[in-house]
Amino acid sequence: MELTLNFIIVIFLIGFIGSFISGMVGIGGSIIKYPMLLYLPPLFGLASFSAHEVSGISAVQVFFATIGGVWAYRKSGYLNKTLILYMGISILIGSFLGGFGSKVMSEGTINVVYGILAALAAVMMFVPKKGIDDIPSDQVTFNKWLATALALVIGIGSGIVGAAGAFLLVPTMLVVLKIPTRMTIASSLAITFISSIGSTFGKITTGQVELLPSIIMVIASLIASPLGAKMGQKMNTKILQVILAFLILATAVKIWVDIL
């Protein structure tokens, strides 16, 4: 792949924008960067990436974007260690299975899986979430077995598309497990980091990662993700939920329009 200035700028901006929003709303950023990598390069006269290449680049980028986000939240008090442990281990197993198994799937199948996950996440984000942000951080409880099972399923699906699953993880934590918004955002970044280990390893070992664009995206992620996380800690939780809801909805609509 030819390394031109135009190529570097376009890929860097895709990585920067996606990672900034990632840090702000607690997702790995693939919900944004997957369609951007798929559709934007050809608009700027660059070669298009295949679905396999996009999912591989996304997996590597998410790994580094979530490191930056978790680092920014390390002293916030919003990282729920029990939640991270139960869901993190389960999603790691699922994401490895999904990432490894995606090698035998067609590009159309990968896009359909992505579209289904995005549609489910969009529906959940518009479910009313009354009172969850009134729960003090030290009084938050959840069903550990339900959290573990949900994380495994999310991990398998997200491993297939290289998305690390946070775009589905966040609405699941908010709607099903009733975790407060800021704790969801911070903890989901940590869980997504664990998840990305499995999906990244699966993509690399099956030769689905383009090295040059991945490096550019990683540099953008390490700069932008902590900046987004700091802004997210200052924003109203309702605004954060609305931003995430419309991001997921817009992506779900775009993916399904192209599939159908």
Buried (B, 14 or more C-beta within 10 A) or exposed (E): EEEEEEBBEBBBBBBBBBBBBBBBBBBBBBBBBBBBBBBBBEEEEBEEBEBBBBBBBBBBBBBBBBBBBBBBBEEBEBBBEEBBBBBBBBBBBBBBBBBBBBEEBEEEEBBBBBBBBBBBBBBBBBEEBEEBBEBEEEEBEBEBEEBBEBBBBBBBBBBBBBBBBBBBBBBBBBBBBBBBBBBBBBBBBBBBBBBBBBBBBBBBEBEBBBEBBBBBBBBBBBBBBBBBBBBBBEEEBEEBBBBBBEBBBBBBBBBBEEEE
